[in-house]
């Protein structure tokens, strides 16, 4: 690898922080090619774009595929702050990415290990190499603080404060 996994995950974390500032769930993704060049960096945009599929991972795949002119993103590595959901995991398999690196597990919706094991399932014709837990504490803290803030805001609203 030309840079460390932590280096690329920090780019994904910055995209997650940028998404948070827009009021989005703070998930970020960074996709690089085999030469260590960034193809795309994206944060969640579901609310901003009124698009339920505008997850960071999907946006990074779309931008990268458009950039290289091919929907198959073989020999690429996707870095994402949170374990991908079923939609994103399926998209990663369909894009044929080589490797997935994620920060924190998503125990409720994670489709790589936590709830489903889509990315390396023997039922599928493509399996992705998986690296987990890169900067997990930072990734987990970012999303936990976001949802804690949302809950507190909701409670203040209920109390009329």
C-alpha positions, 0 to 999 in steps of 0.5 A: 500500500502506498499510504497506510489504511489510517491515512485513507480512513482519515480522508473518509472521516473528514468526509463524514465530518463534512456530512455531519455539518450538513445535518447528514448522518456522519458516514464518509467514504474514500475510494482509491485505485491500485496506484494509490490515487483517490478516485472519490471521496464522499459523505452521506447526502440522503437528506441533502439530495432527497435520495435514499440511495445517496449513502457515502459508499454509493456516491463514491462508487458512482463518482469513481465509475464515471471517472474511469468509464467503467462500473467495474471498479476492480483493483480498488479499495474502499475506506468507509467509517462505518460498516456498510448496510445491505444496499452498500455492501451489495453495491460494493460486490457488484462493483467488484471492488478488491478490498473494503476497509471499515472503521466501526461496526454497525451492530444494527444494520451492518451487512459485512459482518454484524447482521449479514455477511454479504461481501465475502459470502460463498453464495456470491461470485465475487468476494471482497477482502475485508479489513475492519476496525481501522480508527474504529474508536474515532469512527464510532465516537463521531456517529455516537455523538451525532445521534446523542445530539439528535436525541438531546435535541428531540428531548429538549423539544418535547420539554419545550426548551 
